[in-house]
Amino acid sequence: MVFLRNLLLFAIIAGVIFIVVRTLASDASTDEATLFLQKLQDGDASQVVPQFGENSCHCQPRGGYLAYLKYESGEQDNLAFLLGHPFSYGEYSVKSVPTISKYKGGDVNLEKPESVEIDAPVSFDKGYTPYFLPMDMAYGYPIQKADLDSFCKDPSSDFAKSLALRLRPTLDTGLIPKAQAPAKDKRPEFSADLYKELLPAEEARYLKPTDAAAVLDADGKAKPAAEFAKDLPRLKRAILRLYIGRRGELKRWAVKKVRIKDPVFQLSDGKELALQTPEAALVDPLSPLKGTPHHESSEEEASVSQ
């Protein structure tokens, strides 16, 4: 009888612990989202980088997770326009999504990976509203004044292309360090920018963003982009879709990627333009069919994380 009583007590305790763990687990993904957004606003990259990781397929961008926090990396899912800047965020929308199994034949108990999509509405109402640049201007190609005027009236064409890299806190020079000349590989058949040589010309044109390029008037005279700041669209609201996951119920939640969804721009005439992001631009990066090769953390990322 004593044995059965102890066994029953043990089962009750184990059940309570299991329920507590599952309850805490359901809240922890949103806690991670809040912590991540707070760290972004604080602006210390060494505190943001550790919030990434724990991906079930160990995917991270070339150059490490730090690439998500600086324009010069050219990483499309970029957060440099948020790093160290004030913004507000509202109530989350949370959705569980399928992820990759760790073991052939399926996962067991607390070893099952979990993934969620968290949509966080953000607004820029604290004295900071990012500028939205035309594609060429954002990649260092001078733009005709007439083309700039057309963009400022209607920036909806291909707005989702390189969206995060075209959002800027300032139009002044010095925001983005100039890229160094690529080093040649010791093997003559390879070079550090071989990928550029293999890409179609239109794609190779937009690889690395730069400071906002000049604007050319009717006479071909170049004027600094900063002179046209009042004309450019400004980001007022958007949804940040955070892909968050963990490799087991006893593992930590971590951010895999962040994408911008459904931006709302304010035009120079005061009107707002709401745009809907194509679903193709919001593919879950944790899908087993969409994984990217693993790259080891760079020395630069390692130094920032310390």
Summary of the structure (lengths in Angstrom):
residues: 306
radius of gyration: 23.0
end to end distance: 56.3
largest distance: 98.5
contacts: 840
relative contact order: 0.19
helix: 33%
strand: 19%
